[in-house]
Amino acid sequence: MAEGLPIVAFDLEGAREMAEGAGLLVPKGDPAALARALDELAADPARREELGRAARRRVEERYEIGSNASGSRR
């Protein structure tokens, strides 16, 4: 998400919260649905970009990336 990539995940509580508007969720334990979701994003660059931007915004809203990154370089 911090790299501006959308989420593709199984529909689980934690993933559901993070993916809202920033990715695709598929039924838990359904690898075929996961593959279809990945194929869907691979075939649709505009949607992938849109969800990726939303993912990046979500990270920026929840975490202070700049302070975390600068702190790790000391």
HTML snippet that shows the backbone in 3Dmol.js (N, CA, C, O; Angstrom):
<script src="https://3Dmol.org/build/3Dmol-min.js"></script>
<div id="view" style="width:600px;height:400px;position:relative"></div>
<script>
const pdb = `
ATOM      1  N   MET A   1       0.819  -1.181   0.000  1.00  0.00           N
ATOM      2  CA  MET A   1       0.000   0.000   0.000  1.00  0.00           C
ATOM      3  C   MET A   1       0.869   1.254   0.000  1.00  0.00           C
ATOM      4  O   MET A   1       0.573   2.209  -0.717  1.00  0.00           O
ATOM      5  N   ALA A   2       1.924   1.261   0.785  1.00  0.00           N
ATOM      6  CA  ALA A   2       2.800   2.427   0.852  1.00  0.00           C
ATOM      7  C   ALA A   2       3.465   2.707  -0.498  1.00  0.00           C
ATOM      8  O   ALA A   2       3.866   3.837  -0.774  1.00  0.00           O
ATOM      9  N   GLU A   3       3.579   1.689  -1.324  1.00  0.00           N
ATOM     10  CA  GLU A   3       4.163   1.849  -2.652  1.00  0.00           C
ATOM     11  C   GLU A   3       3.118   2.230  -3.692  1.00  0.00           C
ATOM     12  O   GLU A   3       3.432   2.338  -4.877  1.00  0.00           O
ATOM     13  N   GLY A   4       1.874   2.434  -3.257  1.00  0.00           N
ATOM     14  CA  GLY A   4       0.818   2.808  -4.184  1.00  0.00           C
ATOM     15  C   GLY A   4       0.248   1.639  -4.952  1.00  0.00           C
ATOM     16  O   GLY A   4      -0.210   1.793  -6.085  1.00  0.00           O
ATOM     17  N   LEU A   5       0.276   0.469  -4.337  1.00  0.00           N
ATOM     18  CA  LEU A   5      -0.276  -0.727  -4.961  1.00  0.00           C
ATOM     19  C   LEU A   5      -1.572  -1.123  -4.271  1.00  0.00           C
ATOM     20  O   LEU A   5      -1.679  -1.017  -3.049  1.00  0.00           O
ATOM     21  N   PRO A   6      -2.559  -1.579  -5.037  1.00  0.00           N
ATOM     22  CA  PRO A   6      -3.824  -1.972  -4.432  1.00  0.00           C
ATOM     23  C   PRO A   6      -3.697  -3.281  -3.662  1.00  0.00           C
ATOM     24  O   PRO A   6      -2.776  -4.069  -3.878  1.00  0.00           O
ATOM     25  N   ILE A   7      -4.638  -3.482  -2.770  1.00  0.00           N
ATOM     26  CA  ILE A   7      -4.715  -4.717  -1.997  1.00  0.00           C
ATOM     27  C   ILE A   7      -5.546  -5.729  -2.770  1.00  0.00           C
ATOM     28  O   ILE A   7      -6.567  -5.380  -3.363  1.00  0.00           O
ATOM     29  N   VAL A   8      -5.113  -6.966  -2.763  1.00  0.00           N
ATOM     30  CA  VAL A   8      -5.930  -8.090  -3.211  1.00  0.00           C
ATOM     31  C   VAL A   8      -5.787  -9.116  -2.103  1.00  0.00           C
ATOM     32  O   VAL A   8      -4.698  -9.646  -1.878  1.00  0.00           O
ATOM     33  N   ALA A   9      -6.885  -9.398  -1.410  1.00  0.00           N
ATOM     34  CA  ALA A   9      -6.793 -10.248  -0.225  1.00  0.00           C
ATOM     35  C   ALA A   9      -8.076 -11.027   0.008  1.00  0.00           C
ATOM     36  O   ALA A   9      -9.130 -10.721  -0.550  1.00  0.00           O
ATOM     37  N   PHE A  10      -7.954 -12.032   0.843  1.00  0.00           N
ATOM     38  CA  PHE A  10      -9.140 -12.751   1.292  1.00  0.00           C
ATOM     39  C   PHE A  10      -9.941 -11.846   2.220  1.00  0.00           C
ATOM     40  O   PHE A  10      -9.375 -11.027   2.944  1.00  0.00           O
ATOM     41  N   ASP A  11     -11.241 -11.998   2.191  1.00  0.00           N
ATOM     42  CA  ASP A  11     -12.153 -11.164   2.976  1.00  0.00           C
ATOM     43  C   ASP A  11     -12.115 -11.594   4.441  1.00  0.00           C
ATOM     44  O   ASP A  11     -12.913 -12.417   4.888  1.00  0.00           O
ATOM     45  N   LEU A  12     -11.180 -11.022   5.163  1.00  0.00           N
ATOM     46  CA  LEU A  12     -11.019 -11.247   6.597  1.00  0.00           C
ATOM     47  C   LEU A  12     -11.119  -9.901   7.300  1.00  0.00           C
ATOM     48  O   LEU A  12     -10.934  -8.858   6.672  1.00  0.00           O
ATOM     49  N   GLU A  13     -11.402  -9.915   8.562  1.00  0.00           N
ATOM     50  CA  GLU A  13     -11.668  -8.679   9.289  1.00  0.00           C
ATOM     51  C   GLU A  13     -10.600  -7.604   9.090  1.00  0.00           C
ATOM     52  O   GLU A  13     -10.933  -6.487   8.694  1.00  0.00           O
ATOM     53  N   GLY A  14      -9.366  -7.897   9.344  1.00  0.00           N
ATOM     54  CA  GLY A  14      -8.311  -6.892   9.214  1.00  0.00           C
ATOM     55  C   GLY A  14      -8.129  -6.424   7.784  1.00  0.00           C
ATOM     56  O   GLY A  14      -7.936  -5.233   7.538  1.00  0.00           O
ATOM     57  N   ALA A  15      -8.189  -7.347   6.844  1.00  0.00           N
ATOM     58  CA  ALA A  15      -8.044  -6.988   5.438  1.00  0.00           C
ATOM     59  C   ALA A  15      -9.228  -6.155   4.967  1.00  0.00           C
ATOM     60  O   ALA A  15      -9.067  -5.236   4.165  1.00  0.00           O
ATOM     61  N   ARG A  16     -10.397  -6.473   5.457  1.00  0.00           N
ATOM     62  CA  ARG A  16     -11.607  -5.751   5.062  1.00  0.00           C
ATOM     63  C   ARG A  16     -11.467  -4.271   5.396  1.00  0.00           C
ATOM     64  O   ARG A  16     -11.802  -3.409   4.583  1.00  0.00           O
ATOM     65  N   GLU A  17     -10.980  -3.988   6.574  1.00  0.00           N
ATOM     66  CA  GLU A  17     -10.818  -2.602   7.005  1.00  0.00           C
ATOM     67  C   GLU A  17      -9.794  -1.870   6.142  1.00  0.00           C
ATOM     68  O   GLU A  17     -10.024  -0.729   5.741  1.00  0.00           O
ATOM     69  N   MET A  18      -8.684  -2.508   5.861  1.00  0.00           N
ATOM     70  CA  MET A  18      -7.620  -1.854   5.096  1.00  0.00           C
ATOM     71  C   MET A  18      -7.967  -1.723   3.615  1.00  0.00           C
ATOM     72  O   MET A  18      -7.591  -0.737   2.980  1.00  0.00           O
ATOM     73  N   ALA A  19      -8.669  -2.692   3.064  1.00  0.00           N
ATOM     74  CA  ALA A  19      -8.914  -2.715   1.626  1.00  0.00           C
ATOM     75  C   ALA A  19     -10.072  -1.833   1.192  1.00  0.00           C
ATOM     76  O   ALA A  19     -10.223  -1.572  -0.002  1.00  0.00           O
ATOM     77  N   GLU A  20     -10.880  -1.373   2.109  1.00  0.00           N
ATOM     78  CA  GLU A  20     -12.057  -0.595   1.735  1.00  0.00           C
ATOM     79  C   GLU A  20     -11.677   0.557   0.814  1.00  0.00           C
ATOM     80  O   GLU A  20     -11.031   1.515   1.241  1.00  0.00           O
ATOM     81  N   GLY A  21     -12.073   0.463  -0.432  1.00  0.00           N
ATOM     82  CA  GLY A  21     -11.787   1.495  -1.419  1.00  0.00           C
ATOM     83  C   GLY A  21     -10.368   1.481  -1.950  1.00  0.00           C
ATOM     84  O   GLY A  21     -10.022   2.295  -2.806  1.00  0.00           O
ATOM     85  N   ALA A  22      -9.533   0.562  -1.454  1.00  0.00           N
ATOM     86  CA  ALA A  22      -8.127   0.541  -1.846  1.00  0.00           C
ATOM     87  C   ALA A  22      -7.700  -0.805  -2.417  1.00  0.00           C
ATOM     88  O   ALA A  22      -6.508  -1.063  -2.587  1.00  0.00           O
ATOM     89  N   GLY A  23      -8.675  -1.662  -2.714  1.00  0.00           N
ATOM     90  CA  GLY A  23      -8.318  -2.964  -3.250  1.00  0.00           C
ATOM     91  C   GLY A  23      -9.530  -3.847  -3.431  1.00  0.00           C
ATOM     92  O   GLY A  23     -10.675  -3.402  -3.345  1.00  0.00           O
ATOM     93  N   LEU A  24      -9.247  -5.105  -3.683  1.00  0.00           N
ATOM     94  CA  LEU A  24     -10.286  -6.098  -3.915  1.00  0.00           C
ATOM     95  C   LEU A  24     -10.223  -7.182  -2.846  1.00  0.00           C
ATOM     96  O   LEU A  24      -9.146  -7.630  -2.454  1.00  0.00           O
ATOM     97  N   LEU A  25     -11.390  -7.588  -2.390  1.00  0.00           N
ATOM     98  CA  LEU A  25     -11.490  -8.692  -1.440  1.00  0.00           C
ATOM     99  C   LEU A  25     -12.200  -9.854  -2.115  1.00  0.00           C
ATOM    100  O   LEU A  25     -13.125  -9.663  -2.904  1.00  0.00           O
ATOM    101  N   VAL A  26     -11.760 -11.048  -1.795  1.00  0.00           N
ATOM    102  CA  VAL A  26     -12.380 -12.258  -2.335  1.00  0.00           C
ATOM    103  C   VAL A  26     -12.768 -13.163  -1.180  1.00  0.00           C
ATOM    104  O   VAL A  26     -12.228 -13.025  -0.082  1.00  0.00           O
ATOM    105  N   PRO A  27     -13.697 -14.089  -1.404  1.00  0.00           N
ATOM    106  CA  PRO A  27     -14.117 -14.976  -0.324  1.00  0.00           C
ATOM    107  C   PRO A  27     -12.943 -15.747   0.287  1.00  0.00           C
ATOM    108  O   PRO A  27     -12.067 -16.249  -0.417  1.00  0.00           O
ATOM    109  N   LYS A  28     -12.958 -15.821   1.592  1.00  0.00           N
ATOM    110  CA  LYS A  28     -11.910 -16.532   2.343  1.00  0.00           C
ATOM    111  C   LYS A  28     -11.771 -17.959   1.825  1.00  0.00           C
ATOM    112  O   LYS A  28     -12.761 -18.673   1.664  1.00  0.00           O
ATOM    113  N   GLY A  29     -10.544 -18.359   1.571  1.00  0.00           N
ATOM    114  CA  GLY A  29     -10.260 -19.733   1.167  1.00  0.00           C
ATOM    115  C   GLY A  29     -10.605 -20.068  -0.263  1.00  0.00           C
ATOM    116  O   GLY A  29     -10.716 -21.246  -0.603  1.00  0.00           O
ATOM    117  N   ASP A  30     -10.779 -19.072  -1.112  1.00  0.00           N
ATOM    118  CA  ASP A  30     -11.143 -19.310  -2.511  1.00  0.00           C
ATOM    119  C   ASP A  30      -9.996 -18.851  -3.423  1.00  0.00           C
ATOM    120  O   ASP A  30     -10.008 -17.727  -3.923  1.00  0.00           O
ATOM    121  N   PRO A  31      -9.008 -19.729  -3.634  1.00  0.00           N
ATOM    122  CA  PRO A  31      -7.856 -19.322  -4.436  1.00  0.00           C
ATOM    123  C   PRO A  31      -8.220 -18.978  -5.878  1.00  0.00           C
ATOM    124  O   PRO A  31      -7.544 -18.157  -6.498  1.00  0.00           O
ATOM    125  N   ALA A  32      -9.268 -19.585  -6.421  1.00  0.00           N
ATOM    126  CA  ALA A  32      -9.681 -19.258  -7.785  1.00  0.00           C
ATOM    127  C   ALA A  32     -10.186 -17.815  -7.848  1.00  0.00           C
ATOM    128  O   ALA A  32      -9.908 -17.105  -8.814  1.00  0.00           O
ATOM    129  N   ALA A  33     -10.920 -17.382  -6.832  1.00  0.00           N
ATOM    130  CA  ALA A  33     -11.399 -16.000  -6.781  1.00  0.00           C
ATOM    131  C   ALA A  33     -10.223 -15.033  -6.629  1.00  0.00           C
ATOM    132  O   ALA A  33     -10.232 -13.941  -7.197  1.00  0.00           O
ATOM    133  N   LEU A  34      -9.223 -15.438  -5.869  1.00  0.00           N
ATOM    134  CA  LEU A  34      -8.032 -14.605  -5.704  1.00  0.00           C
ATOM    135  C   LEU A  34      -7.332 -14.436  -7.056  1.00  0.00           C
ATOM    136  O   LEU A  34      -6.930 -13.331  -7.421  1.00  0.00           O
ATOM    137  N   ALA A  35      -7.193 -15.524  -7.780  1.00  0.00           N
ATOM    138  CA  ALA A  35      -6.563 -15.460  -9.104  1.00  0.00           C
ATOM    139  C   ALA A  35      -7.370 -14.584 -10.055  1.00  0.00           C
ATOM    140  O   ALA A  35      -6.790 -13.805 -10.811  1.00  0.00           O
ATOM    141  N   ARG A  36      -8.693 -14.696 -10.032  1.00  0.00           N
ATOM    142  CA  ARG A  36      -9.534 -13.859 -10.894  1.00  0.00           C
ATOM    143  C   ARG A  36      -9.362 -12.380 -10.557  1.00  0.00           C
ATOM    144  O   ARG A  36      -9.292 -11.541 -11.456  1.00  0.00           O
ATOM    145  N   ALA A  37      -9.293 -12.059  -9.268  1.00  0.00           N
ATOM    146  CA  ALA A  37      -9.120 -10.662  -8.856  1.00  0.00           C
ATOM    147  C   ALA A  37      -7.769 -10.125  -9.340  1.00  0.00           C
ATOM    148  O   ALA A  37      -7.685  -8.989  -9.807  1.00  0.00           O
ATOM    149  N   LEU A  38      -6.739 -10.920  -9.231  1.00  0.00           N
ATOM    150  CA  LEU A  38      -5.419 -10.499  -9.720  1.00  0.00           C
ATOM    151  C   LEU A  38      -5.448 -10.301 -11.233  1.00  0.00           C
ATOM    152  O   LEU A  38      -4.900  -9.327 -11.748  1.00  0.00           O
ATOM    153  N   ASP A  39      -6.087 -11.225 -11.939  1.00  0.00           N
ATOM    154  CA  ASP A  39      -6.216 -11.094 -13.393  1.00  0.00           C
ATOM    155  C   ASP A  39      -6.996  -9.837 -13.757  1.00  0.00           C
ATOM    156  O   ASP A  39      -6.643  -9.129 -14.700  1.00  0.00           O
ATOM    157  N   GLU A  40      -8.060  -9.566 -13.004  1.00  0.00           N
ATOM    158  CA  GLU A  40      -8.890  -8.389 -13.247  1.00  0.00           C
ATOM    159  C   GLU A  40      -8.066  -7.113 -13.151  1.00  0.00           C
ATOM    160  O   GLU A  40      -8.170  -6.237 -14.010  1.00  0.00           O
ATOM    161  N   LEU A  41      -7.251  -7.004 -12.111  1.00  0.00           N
ATOM    162  CA  LEU A  41      -6.421  -5.814 -11.960  1.00  0.00           C
ATOM    163  C   LEU A  41      -5.310  -5.752 -13.001  1.00  0.00           C
ATOM    164  O   LEU A  41      -4.953  -4.673 -13.474  1.00  0.00           O
ATOM    165  N   ALA A  42      -4.772  -6.900 -13.351  1.00  0.00           N
ATOM    166  CA  ALA A  42      -3.720  -6.926 -14.367  1.00  0.00           C
ATOM    167  C   ALA A  42      -4.250  -6.437 -15.714  1.00  0.00           C
ATOM    168  O   ALA A  42      -3.512  -5.835 -16.495  1.00  0.00           O
ATOM    169  N   ALA A  43      -5.516  -6.694 -15.982  1.00  0.00           N
ATOM    170  CA  ALA A  43      -6.118  -6.328 -17.263  1.00  0.00           C
ATOM    171  C   ALA A  43      -6.683  -4.909 -17.277  1.00  0.00           C
ATOM    172  O   ALA A  43      -7.100  -4.423 -18.329  1.00  0.00           O
ATOM    173  N   ASP A  44      -6.702  -4.246 -16.136  1.00  0.00           N
ATOM    174  CA  ASP A  44      -7.336  -2.927 -16.054  1.00  0.00           C
ATOM    175  C   ASP A  44      -6.398  -1.922 -15.377  1.00  0.00           C
ATOM    176  O   ASP A  44      -6.538  -1.647 -14.185  1.00  0.00           O
ATOM    177  N   PRO A  45      -5.444  -1.377 -16.135  1.00  0.00           N
ATOM    178  CA  PRO A  45      -4.469  -0.460 -15.543  1.00  0.00           C
ATOM    179  C   PRO A  45      -5.099   0.755 -14.869  1.00  0.00           C
ATOM    180  O   PRO A  45      -4.598   1.218 -13.845  1.00  0.00           O
ATOM    181  N   ALA A  46      -6.173   1.269 -15.422  1.00  0.00           N
ATOM    182  CA  ALA A  46      -6.801   2.459 -14.831  1.00  0.00           C
ATOM    183  C   ALA A  46      -7.359   2.137 -13.447  1.00  0.00           C
ATOM    184  O   ALA A  46      -7.191   2.923 -12.514  1.00  0.00           O
ATOM    185  N   ARG A  47      -8.009   1.009 -13.310  1.00  0.00           N
ATOM    186  CA  ARG A  47      -8.554   0.625 -11.992  1.00  0.00           C
ATOM    187  C   ARG A  47      -7.430   0.335 -11.013  1.00  0.00           C
ATOM    188  O   ARG A  47      -7.492   0.715  -9.844  1.00  0.00           O
ATOM    189  N   ARG A  48      -6.399  -0.345 -11.506  1.00  0.00           N
ATOM    190  CA  ARG A  48      -5.237  -0.654 -10.658  1.00  0.00           C
ATOM    191  C   ARG A  48      -4.617   0.638 -10.132  1.00  0.00           C
ATOM    192  O   ARG A  48      -4.262   0.732  -8.957  1.00  0.00           O
ATOM    193  N   GLU A  49      -4.489   1.626 -11.006  1.00  0.00           N
ATOM    194  CA  GLU A  49      -3.921   2.916 -10.622  1.00  0.00           C
ATOM    195  C   GLU A  49      -4.812   3.625  -9.601  1.00  0.00           C
ATOM    196  O   GLU A  49      -4.324   4.156  -8.604  1.00  0.00           O
ATOM    197  N   GLU A  50      -6.107   3.627  -9.857  1.00  0.00           N
ATOM    198  CA  GLU A  50      -7.059   4.272  -8.952  1.00  0.00           C
ATOM    199  C   GLU A  50      -7.013   3.635  -7.553  1.00  0.00           C
ATOM    200  O   GLU A  50      -6.945   4.341  -6.546  1.00  0.00           O
ATOM    201  N   LEU A  51      -7.049   2.316  -7.502  1.00  0.00           N
ATOM    202  CA  LEU A  51      -6.996   1.628  -6.204  1.00  0.00           C
ATOM    203  C   LEU A  51      -5.641   1.824  -5.541  1.00  0.00           C
ATOM    204  O   LEU A  51      -5.556   1.941  -4.319  1.00  0.00           O
ATOM    205  N   GLY A  52      -4.584   1.859  -6.343  1.00  0.00           N
ATOM    206  CA  GLY A  52      -3.253   2.087  -5.801  1.00  0.00           C
ATOM    207  C   GLY A  52      -3.119   3.459  -5.157  1.00  0.00           C
ATOM    208  O   GLY A  52      -2.516   3.596  -4.092  1.00  0.00           O
ATOM    209  N   ARG A  53      -3.687   4.482  -5.809  1.00  0.00           N
ATOM    210  CA  ARG A  53      -3.660   5.819  -5.215  1.00  0.00           C
ATOM    211  C   ARG A  53      -4.437   5.847  -3.911  1.00  0.00           C
ATOM    212  O   ARG A  53      -4.016   6.478  -2.941  1.00  0.00           O
ATOM    213  N   ALA A  54      -5.574   5.160  -3.890  1.00  0.00           N
ATOM    214  CA  ALA A  54      -6.372   5.094  -2.662  1.00  0.00           C
ATOM    215  C   ALA A  54      -5.606   4.363  -1.563  1.00  0.00           C
ATOM    216  O   ALA A  54      -5.677   4.744  -0.395  1.00  0.00           O
ATOM    217  N   ALA A  55      -4.877   3.319  -1.934  1.00  0.00           N
ATOM    218  CA  ALA A  55      -4.087   2.572  -0.951  1.00  0.00           C
ATOM    219  C   ALA A  55      -3.008   3.471  -0.350  1.00  0.00           C
ATOM    220  O   ALA A  55      -2.800   3.481   0.863  1.00  0.00           O
ATOM    221  N   ARG A  56      -2.335   4.213  -1.197  1.00  0.00           N
ATOM    222  CA  ARG A  56      -1.277   5.116  -0.721  1.00  0.00           C
ATOM    223  C   ARG A  56      -1.859   6.174   0.216  1.00  0.00           C
ATOM    224  O   ARG A  56      -1.280   6.464   1.263  1.00  0.00           O
ATOM    225  N   ARG A  57      -3.002   6.749  -0.159  1.00  0.00           N
ATOM    226  CA  ARG A  57      -3.649   7.748   0.710  1.00  0.00           C
ATOM    227  C   ARG A  57      -4.009   7.134   2.063  1.00  0.00           C
ATOM    228  O   ARG A  57      -3.846   7.772   3.103  1.00  0.00           O
ATOM    229  N   ARG A  58      -4.492   5.908   2.044  1.00  0.00           N
ATOM    230  CA  ARG A  58      -4.875   5.245   3.293  1.00  0.00           C
ATOM    231  C   ARG A  58      -3.667   5.117   4.214  1.00  0.00           C
ATOM    232  O   ARG A  58      -3.770   5.380   5.412  1.00  0.00           O
ATOM    233  N   VAL A  59      -2.539   4.720   3.670  1.00  0.00           N
ATOM    234  CA  VAL A  59      -1.319   4.590   4.475  1.00  0.00           C
ATOM    235  C   VAL A  59      -0.896   5.954   5.007  1.00  0.00           C
ATOM    236  O   VAL A  59      -0.544   6.082   6.180  1.00  0.00           O
ATOM    237  N   GLU A  60      -0.930   6.967   4.156  1.00  0.00           N
ATOM    238  CA  GLU A  60      -0.519   8.301   4.590  1.00  0.00           C
ATOM    239  C   GLU A  60      -1.427   8.834   5.692  1.00  0.00           C
ATOM    240  O   GLU A  60      -0.966   9.539   6.589  1.00  0.00           O
ATOM    241  N   GLU A  61      -2.711   8.503   5.628  1.00  0.00           N
ATOM    242  CA  GLU A  61      -3.650   8.950   6.657  1.00  0.00           C
ATOM    243  C   GLU A  61      -3.425   8.234   7.985  1.00  0.00           C
ATOM    244  O   GLU A  61      -3.606   8.828   9.048  1.00  0.00           O
ATOM    245  N   ARG A  62      -3.034   6.967   7.934  1.00  0.00           N
ATOM    246  CA  ARG A  62      -2.924   6.161   9.150  1.00  0.00           C
ATOM    247  C   ARG A  62      -1.540   6.198   9.786  1.00  0.00           C
ATOM    248  O   ARG A  62      -1.411   6.052  11.001  1.00  0.00           O
ATOM    249  N   TYR A  63      -0.526   6.390   8.987  1.00  0.00           N
ATOM    250  CA  TYR A  63       0.852   6.298   9.490  1.00  0.00           C
ATOM    251  C   TYR A  63       1.644   7.511   9.042  1.00  0.00           C
ATOM    252  O   TYR A  63       1.393   8.068   7.973  1.00  0.00           O
ATOM    253  N   GLU A  64       2.575   7.908   9.840  1.00  0.00           N
ATOM    254  CA  GLU A  64       3.469   8.996   9.481  1.00  0.00           C
ATOM    255  C   GLU A  64       4.684   8.398   8.792  1.00  0.00           C
ATOM    256  O   GLU A  64       5.705   8.133   9.427  1.00  0.00           O
ATOM    257  N   ILE A  65       4.565   8.193   7.504  1.00  0.00           N
ATOM    258  CA  ILE A  65       5.610   7.501   6.756  1.00  0.00           C
ATOM    259  C   ILE A  65       6.938   8.227   6.848  1.00  0.00           C
ATOM    260  O   ILE A  65       7.964   7.586   7.075  1.00  0.00           O
ATOM    261  N   GLY A  66       6.958   9.533   6.680  1.00  0.00           N
ATOM    262  CA  GLY A  66       8.197  10.277   6.709  1.00  0.00           C
ATOM    263  C   GLY A  66       8.949  10.119   8.008  1.00  0.00           C
ATOM    264  O   GLY A  66      10.161   9.901   8.000  1.00  0.00           O
ATOM    265  N   SER A  67       8.249  10.226   9.135  1.00  0.00           N
ATOM    266  CA  SER A  67       8.940  10.108  10.415  1.00  0.00           C
ATOM    267  C   SER A  67       9.373   8.677  10.670  1.00  0.00           C
ATOM    268  O   SER A  67      10.426   8.452  11.266  1.00  0.00           O
ATOM    269  N   ASN A  68       8.591   7.710  10.235  1.00  0.00           N
ATOM    270  CA  ASN A  68       8.995   6.316  10.416  1.00  0.00           C
ATOM    271  C   ASN A  68      10.204   5.985   9.563  1.00  0.00           C
ATOM    272  O   ASN A  68      11.125   5.311  10.024  1.00  0.00           O
ATOM    273  N   ALA A  69      10.210   6.450   8.330  1.00  0.00           N
ATOM    274  CA  ALA A  69      11.326   6.157   7.429  1.00  0.00           C
ATOM    275  C   ALA A  69      12.594   6.843   7.899  1.00  0.00           C
ATOM    276  O   ALA A  69      13.665   6.236   7.877  1.00  0.00           O
ATOM    277  N   SER A  70      12.499   8.094   8.322  1.00  0.00           N
ATOM    278  CA  SER A  70      13.698   8.804   8.750  1.00  0.00           C
ATOM    279  C   SER A  70      14.242   8.220  10.041  1.00  0.00           C
ATOM    280  O   SER A  70      15.455   8.206  10.252  1.00  0.00           O
ATOM    281  N   GLY A  71      13.373   7.743  10.896  1.00  0.00           N
ATOM    282  CA  GLY A  71      13.807   7.136  12.150  1.00  0.00           C
ATOM    283  C   GLY A  71      14.555   5.838  11.954  1.00  0.00           C
ATOM    284  O   GLY A  71      15.396   5.478  12.778  1.00  0.00           O
ATOM    285  N   SER A  72      14.263   5.125  10.871  1.00  0.00           N
ATOM    286  CA  SER A  72      14.902   3.825  10.652  1.00  0.00           C
ATOM    287  C   SER A  72      16.305   3.958  10.073  1.00  0.00           C
ATOM    288  O   SER A  72      17.038   2.971  10.006  1.00  0.00           O
ATOM    289  N   ARG A  73      16.686   5.144   9.658  1.00  0.00           N
ATOM    290  CA  ARG A  73      17.994   5.334   9.033  1.00  0.00           C
ATOM    291  C   ARG A  73      19.064   5.769  10.020  1.00  0.00           C
ATOM    292  O   ARG A  73      20.216   5.952   9.627  1.00  0.00           O
ATOM    293  N   ARG A  74      18.728   5.932  11.244  1.00  0.00           N
ATOM    294  CA  ARG A  74      19.715   6.398  12.236  1.00  0.00           C
ATOM    295  C   ARG A  74      20.695   5.338  12.592  1.00  0.00           C
ATOM    296  O   ARG A  74      21.585   5.569  13.409  1.00  0.00           O
TER     297      ARG A  74
END
`;
const viewer = $3Dmol.createViewer("view");
viewer.addModel(pdb, "pdb");
viewer.setStyle({}, {cartoon: {color: "spectrum"}});
viewer.zoomTo();
viewer.render();
</script>
